[in-house]
Amino acid sequence: MIDAGHYDWVNEDIFSYPFVAGDPSDYHGQEEVQLYLVRFGRQISSDDVYMELDKIDLRPATIAELLALGAKYFRERQKHPVVALGSILHSPDYGHVASLERYYLERHLSLYYFYPGWHYGCCFLAAPK
């Protein structure tokens, strides 16, 4: 799935630790899922993201869904980081979540610390419950 996204850079730690919930190895075959980009336009805590998505019958997308988005729209360059809060990678120091982002003209598959709070420019990938 990572190869299909044609990223210019991939955080190698994605391969180093297991994801809790939504591990890409949990998925086999293909399934069509409607995905939504949700941007709150303000600083927001992770807990508030979960609550706000729940209010509109959405759940945070998994890393597999994020990678599918990146593969399907690999030529698109997003203006803001797209974060998948539905899969948390647990390393010895801290939890991380995957994100797609642009760094100048390059497309990156990155990991962010699982922040208690997110800056106003983040978009969150979501799917129906």
N, CA, C and O atoms as CSV, one atom per row, in Angstrom:
chain,resi,resn,atom,element,x,y,z
A,1,MET,N,N,0.820,-1.197,0.000
A,1,MET,CA,C,0.000,0.000,0.000
A,1,MET,C,C,0.867,1.265,0.000
A,1,MET,O,O,0.503,2.272,-0.607
A,2,ILE,N,N,1.991,1.204,0.672
A,2,ILE,CA,C,2.880,2.364,0.698
A,2,ILE,C,C,3.464,2.613,-0.682
A,2,ILE,O,O,3.531,3.759,-1.128
A,3,ASP,N,N,3.887,1.554,-1.366
A,3,ASP,CA,C,4.438,1.710,-2.715
A,3,ASP,C,C,3.435,2.341,-3.669
A,3,ASP,O,O,3.813,3.128,-4.537
A,4,ALA,N,N,2.166,2.001,-3.514
A,4,ALA,CA,C,1.130,2.524,-4.404
A,4,ALA,C,C,0.954,4.034,-4.263
A,4,ALA,O,O,0.417,4.678,-5.165
A,5,GLY,N,N,1.395,4.601,-3.155
A,5,GLY,CA,C,1.256,6.039,-2.925
A,5,GLY,C,C,2.338,6.877,-3.562
A,5,GLY,O,O,2.200,8.098,-3.635
A,6,HIS,N,N,3.413,6.263,-4.026
A,6,HIS,CA,C,4.506,6.991,-4.701
A,6,HIS,C,C,5.012,8.158,-3.860
A,6,HIS,O,O,5.140,9.276,-4.359
A,7,TYR,N,N,5.300,7.899,-2.585
A,7,TYR,CA,C,5.766,8.961,-1.694
A,7,TYR,C,C,7.232,9.267,-1.960
A,7,TYR,O,O,8.012,8.395,-2.339
A,8,ASP,N,N,7.578,10.515,-1.753
A,8,ASP,CA,C,8.977,10.914,-1.888
A,8,ASP,C,C,9.776,10.567,-0.642
A,8,ASP,O,O,10.995,10.401,-0.700
A,9,TRP,N,N,9.081,10.458,0.486
A,9,TRP,CA,C,9.735,10.132,1.745
A,9,TRP,C,C,8.745,9.407,2.639
A,9,TRP,O,O,7.573,9.777,2.710
A,10,VAL,N,N,9.222,8.365,3.324
A,10,VAL,CA,C,8.397,7.589,4.252
A,10,VAL,C,C,9.153,7.476,5.568
A,10,VAL,O,O,10.329,7.113,5.575
A,11,ASN,N,N,8.496,7.780,6.677
A,11,ASN,CA,C,9.098,7.608,7.982
A,11,ASN,C,C,9.280,6.107,8.224
A,11,ASN,O,O,8.301,5.364,8.301
A,12,GLU,N,N,10.515,5.671,8.343
A,12,GLU,CA,C,10.826,4.244,8.462
A,12,GLU,C,C,10.291,3.620,9.743
A,12,GLU,O,O,10.165,2.398,9.819
A,13,ASP,N,N,9.973,4.424,10.748
A,13,ASP,CA,C,9.432,3.873,11.999
A,13,ASP,C,C,8.062,3.223,11.798
A,13,ASP,O,O,7.609,2.453,12.645
A,14,ILE,N,N,7.407,3.532,10.679
A,14,ILE,CA,C,6.124,2.900,10.379
A,14,ILE,C,C,6.273,1.377,10.355
A,14,ILE,O,O,5.327,0.654,10.670
A,15,PHE,N,N,7.453,0.893,9.984
A,15,PHE,CA,C,7.694,-0.546,9.885
A,15,PHE,C,C,8.236,-1.150,11.178
A,15,PHE,O,O,8.387,-2.368,11.270
A,16,SER,N,N,8.529,-0.323,12.174
A,16,SER,CA,C,9.259,-0.783,13.355
A,16,SER,C,C,8.397,-1.254,14.516
A,16,SER,O,O,8.826,-2.104,15.295
A,17,TYR,N,N,7.196,-0.719,14.645
A,17,TYR,CA,C,6.377,-1.001,15.822
A,17,TYR,C,C,4.960,-1.356,15.387
A,17,TYR,O,O,4.525,-0.959,14.306
A,18,PRO,N,N,4.244,-2.096,16.217
A,18,PRO,CA,C,2.871,-2.470,15.842
A,18,PRO,C,C,1.887,-1.313,16.020
A,18,PRO,O,O,2.045,-0.467,16.900
A,19,PHE,N,N,0.882,-1.302,15.170
A,19,PHE,CA,C,-0.221,-0.370,15.327
A,19,PHE,C,C,-1.272,-1.024,16.199
A,19,PHE,O,O,-1.526,-2.223,16.082
A,20,VAL,N,N,-1.876,-0.250,17.064
A,20,VAL,CA,C,-2.977,-0.736,17.876
A,20,VAL,C,C,-4.250,-0.241,17.197
A,20,VAL,O,O,-4.415,0.959,16.981
A,21,ALA,N,N,-5.121,-1.138,16.872
A,21,ALA,CA,C,-6.377,-0.858,16.152
A,21,ALA,C,C,-6.062,-0.356,14.754
A,21,ALA,O,O,-5.320,0.610,14.577
A,22,GLY,N,N,-6.616,-1.004,13.799
A,22,GLY,CA,C,-6.439,-0.567,12.424
A,22,GLY,C,C,-5.085,-0.895,11.840
A,22,GLY,O,O,-4.627,-0.196,10.936
A,23,ASP,N,N,-4.424,-1.943,12.327
A,23,ASP,CA,C,-3.135,-2.357,11.777
A,23,ASP,C,C,-3.334,-2.757,10.319
A,23,ASP,O,O,-4.270,-3.494,10.011
A,24,PRO,N,N,-2.469,-2.283,9.409
A,24,PRO,CA,C,-2.638,-2.616,7.997
A,24,PRO,C,C,-2.664,-4.125,7.726
A,24,PRO,O,O,-3.282,-4.556,6.752
A,25,SER,N,N,-2.023,-4.920,8.547
A,25,SER,CA,C,-2.019,-6.367,8.328
A,25,SER,C,C,-3.375,-6.993,8.655
A,25,SER,O,O,-3.605,-8.161,8.340
A,26,ASP,N,N,-4.277,-6.231,9.284
A,26,ASP,CA,C,-5.630,-6.716,9.570
A,26,ASP,C,C,-6.512,-6.732,8.325
A,26,ASP,O,O,-7.581,-7.342,8.335
A,27,TYR,N,N,-6.078,-6.071,7.257
A,27,TYR,CA,C,-6.908,-5.902,6.075
A,27,TYR,C,C,-6.437,-6.815,4.955
A,27,TYR,O,O,-5.242,-6.943,4.689
A,28,HIS,N,N,-7.400,-7.440,4.313
A,28,HIS,CA,C,-7.112,-8.316,3.179
A,28,HIS,C,C,-8.132,-8.014,2.094
A,28,HIS,O,O,-9.312,-7.825,2.392
A,29,GLY,N,N,-7.703,-7.967,0.859
A,29,GLY,CA,C,-8.626,-7.696,-0.230
A,29,GLY,C,C,-8.962,-6.219,-0.323
A,29,GLY,O,O,-8.206,-5.362,0.133
A,30,GLN,N,N,-10.109,-5.940,-0.919
A,30,GLN,CA,C,-10.522,-4.556,-1.121
A,30,GLN,C,C,-11.937,-4.357,-0.614
A,30,GLN,O,O,-12.768,-5.265,-0.656
A,31,GLU,N,N,-12.187,-3.168,-0.140
A,31,GLU,CA,C,-13.518,-2.779,0.305
A,31,GLU,C,C,-13.674,-1.303,-0.016
A,31,GLU,O,O,-12.752,-0.518,0.201
A,32,GLU,N,N,-14.822,-0.926,-0.526
A,32,GLU,CA,C,-15.061,0.477,-0.836
A,32,GLU,C,C,-15.590,1.178,0.406
A,32,GLU,O,O,-16.559,0.734,1.020
A,33,VAL,N,N,-14.942,2.278,0.765
A,33,VAL,CA,C,-15.316,3.057,1.935
A,33,VAL,C,C,-15.330,4.525,1.547
A,33,VAL,O,O,-14.397,5.013,0.910
A,34,GLN,N,N,-16.376,5.221,1.925
A,34,GLN,CA,C,-16.431,6.659,1.692
A,34,GLN,C,C,-15.571,7.335,2.762
A,34,GLN,O,O,-15.736,7.071,3.953
A,35,LEU,N,N,-14.661,8.200,2.339
A,35,LEU,CA,C,-13.780,8.895,3.270
A,35,LEU,C,C,-14.078,10.387,3.242
A,35,LEU,O,O,-14.462,10.944,2.213
A,36,TYR,N,N,-13.893,11.014,4.385
A,36,TYR,CA,C,-14.144,12.436,4.531
A,36,TYR,C,C,-12.920,13.106,5.123
A,36,TYR,O,O,-12.278,12.559,6.019
A,37,LEU,N,N,-12.594,14.292,4.624
A,37,LEU,CA,C,-11.569,15.127,5.235
A,37,LEU,C,C,-12.283,16.141,6.113
A,37,LEU,O,O,-13.110,16.917,5.635
A,38,VAL,N,N,-11.959,16.128,7.395
A,38,VAL,CA,C,-12.621,17.023,8.345
A,38,VAL,C,C,-11.561,17.971,8.902
A,38,VAL,O,O,-10.542,17.544,9.445
A,39,ARG,N,N,-11.823,19.242,8.757
A,39,ARG,CA,C,-10.912,20.256,9.284
A,39,ARG,C,C,-11.712,21.162,10.204
A,39,ARG,O,O,-12.744,21.705,9.810
A,40,PHE,N,N,-11.236,21.320,11.419
A,40,PHE,CA,C,-11.962,22.100,12.410
A,40,PHE,C,C,-11.585,23.578,12.375
A,40,PHE,O,O,-12.341,24.415,12.868
A,41,GLY,N,N,-10.433,23.910,11.803
A,41,GLY,CA,C,-10.042,25.311,11.674
A,41,GLY,C,C,-9.678,25.978,12.984
A,41,GLY,O,O,-9.692,27.203,13.096
A,42,ARG,N,N,-9.352,25.158,13.980
A,42,ARG,CA,C,-8.952,25.681,15.292
A,42,ARG,C,C,-8.090,24.621,15.971
A,42,ARG,O,O,-8.064,23.463,15.554
A,43,GLN,N,N,-7.400,25.028,17.004
A,43,GLN,CA,C,-6.695,24.031,17.792
A,43,GLN,C,C,-7.729,23.129,18.438
A,43,GLN,O,O,-8.786,23.587,18.873
A,44,ILE,N,N,-7.415,21.840,18.498
A,44,ILE,CA,C,-8.400,20.898,19.026
A,44,ILE,C,C,-7.662,19.725,19.657
A,44,ILE,O,O,-6.608,19.312,19.175
A,45,SER,N,N,-8.213,19.200,20.719
A,45,SER,CA,C,-7.603,18.046,21.383
A,45,SER,C,C,-8.014,16.772,20.653
A,45,SER,O,O,-9.015,16.757,19.937
A,46,SER,N,N,-7.250,15.717,20.834
A,46,SER,CA,C,-7.592,14.423,20.236
A,46,SER,C,C,-8.946,13.957,20.744
A,46,SER,O,O,-9.764,13.467,19.965
A,47,ASP,N,N,-9.193,14.104,22.037
A,47,ASP,CA,C,-10.479,13.705,22.604
A,47,ASP,C,C,-11.633,14.456,21.942
A,47,ASP,O,O,-12.680,13.872,21.660
A,48,ASP,N,N,-11.437,15.757,21.694
A,48,ASP,CA,C,-12.490,16.541,21.047
A,48,ASP,C,C,-12.694,16.117,19.591
A,48,ASP,O,O,-13.819,16.138,19.092
A,49,VAL,N,N,-11.617,15.735,18.913
A,49,VAL,CA,C,-11.766,15.232,17.539
A,49,VAL,C,C,-12.652,13.996,17.558
A,49,VAL,O,O,-13.590,13.891,16.768
A,50,TYR,N,N,-12.359,13.054,18.463
A,50,TYR,CA,C,-13.174,11.836,18.564
A,50,TYR,C,C,-14.639,12.183,18.849
A,50,TYR,O,O,-15.542,11.613,18.235
A,51,MET,N,N,-14.875,13.106,19.770
A,51,MET,CA,C,-16.245,13.476,20.134
A,51,MET,C,C,-16.966,14.170,18.981
A,51,MET,O,O,-18.132,13.877,18.713
A,52,GLU,N,N,-16.282,15.084,18.301
A,52,GLU,CA,C,-16.907,15.808,17.189
A,52,GLU,C,C,-17.225,14.870,16.030
A,52,GLU,O,O,-18.279,14.992,15.407
A,53,LEU,N,N,-16.327,13.940,15.738
A,53,LEU,CA,C,-16.599,12.970,14.674
A,53,LEU,C,C,-17.779,12.083,15.054
A,53,LEU,O,O,-18.629,11.771,14.220
A,54,ASP,N,N,-17.822,11.681,16.319
A,54,ASP,CA,C,-18.913,10.831,16.792
A,54,ASP,C,C,-20.267,11.524,16.621
A,54,ASP,O,O,-21.254,10.874,16.274
A,55,LYS,N,N,-20.322,12.825,16.860
A,55,LYS,CA,C,-21.564,13.584,16.734
A,55,LYS,C,C,-22.129,13.533,15.315
A,55,LYS,O,O,-23.341,13.633,15.124
A,56,ILE,N,N,-21.255,13.378,14.322
A,56,ILE,CA,C,-21.714,13.354,12.927
A,56,ILE,C,C,-21.593,11.942,12.334
A,56,ILE,O,O,-21.479,11.768,11.121
A,57,ASP,N,N,-21.623,10.943,13.226
A,57,ASP,CA,C,-21.608,9.529,12.841
A,57,ASP,C,C,-20.400,9.137,11.999
A,57,ASP,O,O,-20.514,8.344,11.065
A,58,LEU,N,N,-19.258,9.693,12.334
A,58,LEU,CA,C,-18.003,9.322,11.683
A,58,LEU,C,C,-17.058,8.767,12.729
A,58,LEU,O,O,-17.213,9.014,13.925
A,59,ARG,N,N,-16.081,8.018,12.263
A,59,ARG,CA,C,-15.015,7.503,13.112
A,59,ARG,C,C,-13.688,7.911,12.490
A,59,ARG,O,O,-13.625,8.157,11.285
A,60,PRO,N,N,-12.626,7.989,13.288
A,60,PRO,CA,C,-11.318,8.293,12.716
A,60,PRO,C,C,-10.885,7.175,11.767
A,60,PRO,O,O,-11.090,5.995,12.051
A,61,ALA,N,N,-10.293,7.552,10.654
A,61,ALA,CA,C,-9.812,6.583,9.671
A,61,ALA,C,C,-8.565,5.870,10.183
A,61,ALA,O,O,-7.820,6.393,11.012
A,62,THR,N,N,-8.362,4.671,9.671
A,62,THR,CA,C,-7.188,3.872,10.019
A,62,THR,C,C,-6.042,4.187,9.066
A,62,THR,O,O,-6.226,4.881,8.066
A,63,ILE,N,N,-4.867,3.677,9.382
A,63,ILE,CA,C,-3.726,3.890,8.493
A,63,ILE,C,C,-3.971,3.235,7.138
A,63,ILE,O,O,-3.539,3.771,6.117
A,64,ALA,N,N,-4.653,2.093,7.100
A,64,ALA,CA,C,-4.943,1.443,5.816
A,64,ALA,C,C,-5.811,2.353,4.948
A,64,ALA,O,O,-5.605,2.435,3.737
A,65,GLU,N,N,-6.767,3.027,5.551
A,65,GLU,CA,C,-7.629,3.947,4.803
A,65,GLU,C,C,-6.843,5.179,4.356
A,65,GLU,O,O,-7.066,5.696,3.261
A,66,LEU,N,N,-5.937,5.642,5.190
A,66,LEU,CA,C,-5.076,6.768,4.815
A,66,LEU,C,C,-4.197,6.388,3.627
A,66,LEU,O,O,-4.040,7.170,2.689
A,67,LEU,N,N,-3.622,5.181,3.668
A,67,LEU,CA,C,-2.778,4.727,2.568
A,67,LEU,C,C,-3.586,4.546,1.284
A,67,LEU,O,O,-3.084,4.820,0.194
A,68,ALA,N,N,-4.818,4.092,1.402
A,68,ALA,CA,C,-5.681,3.958,0.226
A,68,ALA,C,C,-5.954,5.332,-0.390
A,68,ALA,O,O,-5.945,5.478,-1.612
A,69,LEU,N,N,-6.197,6.334,0.453
A,69,LEU,CA,C,-6.396,7.699,-0.036
A,69,LEU,C,C,-5.142,8.176,-0.766
A,69,LEU,O,O,-5.227,8.735,-1.859
A,70,GLY,N,N,-3.985,7.953,-0.159
A,70,GLY,CA,C,-2.729,8.375,-0.769
A,70,GLY,C,C,-2.466,7.682,-2.094
A,70,GLY,O,O,-1.922,8.292,-3.015
A,71,ALA,N,N,-2.844,6.418,-2.202
A,71,ALA,CA,C,-2.629,5.672,-3.440
A,71,ALA,C,C,-3.571,6.148,-4.542
A,71,ALA,O,O,-3.165,6.286,-5.696
A,72,LYS,N,N,-4.820,6.397,-4.186
A,72,LYS,CA,C,-5.796,6.792,-5.203
A,72,LYS,C,C,-5.550,8.207,-5.703
A,72,LYS,O,O,-5.744,8.496,-6.884
A,73,TYR,N,N,-5.126,9.079,-4.815
A,73,TYR,CA,C,-4.918,10.479,-5.177
A,73,TYR,C,C,-3.452,10.858,-5.070
A,73,TYR,O,O,-3.116,11.920,-4.547
A,74,PHE,N,N,-2.565,9.974,-5.573
A,74,PHE,CA,C,-1.133,10.194,-5.370
A,74,PHE,C,C,-0.611,11.431,-6.086
A,74,PHE,O,O,0.450,11.936,-5.722
A,75,ARG,N,N,-1.309,11.930,-7.077
A,75,ARG,CA,C,-0.843,13.136,-7.773
A,75,ARG,C,C,-1.304,14.415,-7.081
A,75,ARG,O,O,-0.777,15.496,-7.341
A,76,GLU,N,N,-2.273,14.284,-6.216
A,76,GLU,CA,C,-2.792,15.449,-5.496
A,76,GLU,C,C,-1.761,15.888,-4.454
A,76,GLU,O,O,-1.060,15.065,-3.866
A,77,ARG,N,N,-1.689,17.176,-4.247
A,77,ARG,CA,C,-0.835,17.686,-3.180
A,77,ARG,C,C,-1.739,18.415,-2.204
A,77,ARG,O,O,-2.298,19.466,-2.515
A,78,GLN,N,N,-1.869,17.850,-1.043
A,78,GLN,CA,C,-2.750,18.473,-0.063
A,78,GLN,C,C,-2.089,19.709,0.532
A,78,GLN,O,O,-0.865,19.808,0.612
A,79,LYS,N,N,-2.930,20.642,0.944
A,79,LYS,CA,C,-2.447,21.891,1.523
A,79,LYS,C,C,-2.165,21.757,3.000
A,79,LYS,O,O,-1.383,22.528,3.557
A,80,HIS,N,N,-2.794,20.781,3.648
A,80,HIS,CA,C,-2.666,20.600,5.090
A,80,HIS,C,C,-2.373,19.139,5.384
A,80,HIS,O,O,-2.740,18.267,4.597
A,81,PRO,N,N,-1.717,18.854,6.505
A,81,PRO,CA,C,-1.507,17.450,6.881
A,81,PRO,C,C,-2.846,16.737,7.040
A,81,PRO,O,O,-3.808,17.307,7.555
A,82,VAL,N,N,-2.895,15.486,6.593
A,82,VAL,CA,C,-4.079,14.646,6.745
A,82,VAL,C,C,-3.712,13.543,7.730
A,82,VAL,O,O,-2.828,12.731,7.458
A,83,VAL,N,N,-4.388,13.515,8.869
A,83,VAL,CA,C,-4.035,12.641,9.987
A,83,VAL,C,C,-5.064,11.518,10.121
A,83,VAL,O,O,-6.266,11.747,9.986
A,84,ALA,N,N,-4.579,10.299,10.390
A,84,ALA,CA,C,-5.445,9.141,10.635
A,84,ALA,C,C,-5.355,8.782,12.119
A,84,ALA,O,O,-4.416,8.111,12.549
A,85,LEU,N,N,-6.335,9.233,12.891
A,85,LEU,CA,C,-6.330,8.975,14.333
A,85,LEU,C,C,-6.870,7.597,14.698
A,85,LEU,O,O,-6.913,7.247,15.877
A,86,GLY,N,N,-7.282,6.809,13.704
A,86,GLY,CA,C,-7.864,5.497,13.980
A,86,GLY,C,C,-6.850,4.392,14.175
A,86,GLY,O,O,-7.226,3.281,14.550
A,87,SER,N,N,-5.584,4.655,13.937
A,87,SER,CA,C,-4.511,3.684,14.154
A,87,SER,C,C,-3.394,4.376,14.922
A,87,SER,O,O,-2.874,5.405,14.491
A,88,ILE,N,N,-3.037,3.810,16.043
A,88,ILE,CA,C,-1.967,4.396,16.860
A,88,ILE,C,C,-0.802,3.422,16.894
A,88,ILE,O,O,-0.967,2.260,17.266
A,89,LEU,N,N,0.369,3.891,16.507
A,89,LEU,CA,C,1.587,3.097,16.539
A,89,LEU,C,C,2.218,3.295,17.912
A,89,LEU,O,O,2.488,4.422,18.328
A,90,HIS,N,N,2.446,2.196,18.601
A,90,HIS,CA,C,3.025,2.301,19.941
A,90,HIS,C,C,4.497,1.950,19.909
A,90,HIS,O,O,4.876,0.789,19.751
A,91,SER,N,N,5.325,2.980,20.063
A,91,SER,CA,C,6.760,2.795,20.183
A,91,SER,C,C,7.104,2.870,21.666
A,91,SER,O,O,6.245,3.213,22.478
A,92,PRO,N,N,8.341,2.557,22.031
A,92,PRO,CA,C,8.698,2.588,23.453
A,92,PRO,C,C,8.544,3.963,24.106
A,92,PRO,O,O,8.292,4.051,25.308
A,93,ASP,N,N,8.693,5.032,23.327
A,93,ASP,CA,C,8.657,6.360,23.936
A,93,ASP,C,C,7.280,7.018,23.922
A,93,ASP,O,O,6.937,7.736,24.862
A,94,TYR,N,N,6.486,6.789,22.879
A,94,TYR,CA,C,5.233,7.539,22.762
A,94,TYR,C,C,4.399,6.950,21.643
A,94,TYR,O,O,4.927,6.252,20.777
A,95,GLY,N,N,3.109,7.222,21.649
A,95,GLY,CA,C,2.253,6.800,20.548
A,95,GLY,C,C,2.381,7.751,19.368
A,95,GLY,O,O,2.629,8.944,19.544
A,96,HIS,N,N,2.212,7.220,18.175
A,96,HIS,CA,C,2.275,8.015,16.956
A,96,HIS,C,C,1.086,7.693,16.068
A,96,HIS,O,O,0.510,6.608,16.161
A,97,VAL,N,N,0.720,8.627,15.212
A,97,VAL,CA,C,-0.303,8.392,14.204
A,97,VAL,C,C,0.266,8.781,12.848
A,97,VAL,O,O,1.128,9.654,12.747
A,98,ALA,N,N,-0.229,8.122,11.811
A,98,ALA,CA,C,0.266,8.372,10.456
A,98,ALA,C,C,-0.406,9.595,9.853
A,98,ALA,O,O,-1.547,9.923,10.178
A,99,SER,N,N,0.320,10.259,8.972
A,99,SER,CA,C,-0.231,11.418,8.277
A,99,SER,C,C,0.371,11.509,6.880
A,99,SER,O,O,1.496,11.073,6.635
A,100,LEU,N,N,-0.398,12.079,5.988
A,100,LEU,CA,C,0.092,12.445,4.662
A,100,LEU,C,C,0.306,13.942,4.695
A,100,LEU,O,O,-0.526,14.692,5.206
A,101,GLU,N,N,1.430,14.369,4.144
A,101,GLU,CA,C,1.677,15.802,4.127
A,101,GLU,C,C,2.589,16.168,2.979
A,101,GLU,O,O,3.240,15.318,2.372
A,102,ARG,N,N,2.616,17.431,2.706
A,102,ARG,CA,C,3.473,17.954,1.653
A,102,ARG,C,C,4.617,18.712,2.317
A,102,ARG,O,O,4.416,19.480,3.258
A,103,TYR,N,N,5.789,18.482,1.816
A,103,TYR,CA,C,6.958,19.226,2.263
A,103,TYR,C,C,7.585,19.809,1.010
A,103,TYR,O,O,8.234,19.092,0.249
A,104,TYR,N,N,7.400,21.081,0.793
A,104,TYR,CA,C,7.733,21.740,-0.464
A,104,TYR,C,C,7.017,20.997,-1.587
A,104,TYR,O,O,5.787,20.953,-1.585
A,105,LEU,N,N,7.723,20.419,-2.535
A,105,LEU,CA,C,7.065,19.718,-3.640
A,105,LEU,C,C,6.983,18.217,-3.413
A,105,LEU,O,O,6.499,17.489,-4.279
A,106,GLU,N,N,7.442,17.749,-2.276
A,106,GLU,CA,C,7.460,16.314,-2.004
A,106,GLU,C,C,6.243,15.879,-1.202
A,106,GLU,O,O,5.674,16.644,-0.423
A,107,ARG,N,N,5.865,14.623,-1.419
A,107,ARG,CA,C,4.777,14.009,-0.657
A,107,ARG,C,C,5.394,13.092,0.389
A,107,ARG,O,O,6.217,12.236,0.065
A,108,HIS,N,N,4.998,13.272,1.634
A,108,HIS,CA,C,5.568,12.491,2.734
A,108,HIS,C,C,4.488,11.668,3.424
A,108,HIS,O,O,3.347,12.100,3.582
A,109,LEU,N,N,4.890,10.468,3.827
A,109,LEU,CA,C,4.100,9.644,4.735
A,109,LEU,C,C,4.829,9.739,6.062
A,109,LEU,O,O,5.900,9.160,6.239
A,110,SER,N,N,4.245,10.465,6.980
A,110,SER,CA,C,4.927,10.820,8.224
A,110,SER,C,C,4.245,10.194,9.430
A,110,SER,O,O,3.164,9.612,9.338
A,111,LEU,N,N,4.908,10.335,10.546
A,111,LEU,CA,C,4.330,9.985,11.833
A,111,LEU,C,C,4.347,11.223,12.708
A,111,LEU,O,O,5.352,11.931,12.780
A,112,TYR,N,N,3.241,11.476,13.366
A,112,TYR,CA,C,3.158,12.552,14.354
A,112,TYR,C,C,3.020,11.908,15.721
A,112,TYR,O,O,2.413,10.847,15.867
A,113,TYR,N,N,3.590,12.563,16.715
A,113,TYR,CA,C,3.281,12.138,18.068
A,113,TYR,C,C,1.779,12.219,18.248
A,113,TYR,O,O,1.135,13.127,17.723
A,114,PHE,N,N,1.220,11.283,18.979
A,114,PHE,CA,C,-0.217,11.323,19.256
A,114,PHE,C,C,-0.435,12.446,20.259
A,114,PHE,O,O,-0.442,12.239,21.473
A,115,TYR,N,N,-0.612,13.627,19.714
A,115,TYR,CA,C,-0.726,14.831,20.527
A,115,TYR,C,C,-2.037,14.871,21.296
A,115,TYR,O,O,-3.066,14.392,20.819
A,116,PRO,N,N,-1.988,15.448,22.489
A,116,PRO,CA,C,-3.257,15.739,23.152
A,116,PRO,C,C,-3.977,16.871,22.418
A,116,PRO,O,O,-5.192,17.016,22.551
A,117,GLY,N,N,-3.241,17.672,21.648
A,117,GLY,CA,C,-3.848,18.771,20.904
A,117,GLY,C,C,-3.252,18.898,19.514
A,117,GLY,O,O,-2.092,18.551,19.293
A,118,TRP,N,N,-4.054,19.399,18.569
A,118,TRP,CA,C,-3.658,19.527,17.170
A,118,TRP,C,C,-3.814,20.964,16.725
A,118,TRP,O,O,-4.723,21.662,17.173
A,119,HIS,N,N,-2.917,21.420,15.829
A,119,HIS,CA,C,-2.997,22.802,15.371
A,119,HIS,C,C,-4.135,22.976,14.363
A,119,HIS,O,O,-4.651,22.001,13.818
A,120,TYR,N,N,-4.505,24.202,14.130
A,120,TYR,CA,C,-5.697,24.533,13.343
A,120,TYR,C,C,-5.632,24.051,11.901
A,120,TYR,O,O,-6.677,23.912,11.266
A,121,GLY,N,N,-4.442,23.791,11.357
A,121,GLY,CA,C,-4.319,23.418,9.950
A,121,GLY,C,C,-4.486,21.944,9.671
A,121,GLY,O,O,-4.546,21.553,8.505
A,122,CYS,N,N,-4.564,21.110,10.689
A,122,CYS,CA,C,-4.671,19.665,10.462
A,122,CYS,C,C,-6.051,19.284,9.923
A,122,CYS,O,O,-7.078,19.831,10.324
A,123,CYS,N,N,-6.029,18.328,9.002
A,123,CYS,CA,C,-7.256,17.689,8.530
A,123,CYS,C,C,-7.259,16.281,9.085
A,123,CYS,O,O,-6.210,15.647,9.203
A,124,PHE,N,N,-8.419,15.803,9.417
A,124,PHE,CA,C,-8.547,14.446,9.965
A,124,PHE,C,C,-9.343,13.611,8.979
A,124,PHE,O,O,-10.437,13.990,8.562
A,125,LEU,N,N,-8.783,12.482,8.618
A,125,LEU,CA,C,-9.481,11.564,7.727
A,125,LEU,C,C,-10.474,10.766,8.547
A,125,LEU,O,O,-10.137,10.243,9.609
A,126,ALA,N,N,-11.707,10.672,8.048
A,126,ALA,CA,C,-12.764,10.003,8.777
A,126,ALA,C,C,-13.575,9.133,7.824
A,126,ALA,O,O,-13.574,9.341,6.610
A,127,ALA,N,N,-14.268,8.151,8.404
A,127,ALA,CA,C,-15.115,7.238,7.642
A,127,ALA,C,C,-16.412,7.026,8.414
A,127,ALA,O,O,-16.458,7.246,9.624
A,128,PRO,N,N,-17.470,6.598,7.718
A,128,PRO,CA,C,-18.717,6.314,8.429
A,128,PRO,C,C,-18.519,5.189,9.450
A,128,PRO,O,O,-17.693,4.297,9.259
A,129,LYS,N,N,-19.287,5.251,10.528
A,129,LYS,CA,C,-19.221,4.201,11.553
A,129,LYS,C,C,-19.794,2.908,11.017
A,129,LYS,O,O,-19.828,1.905,11.730
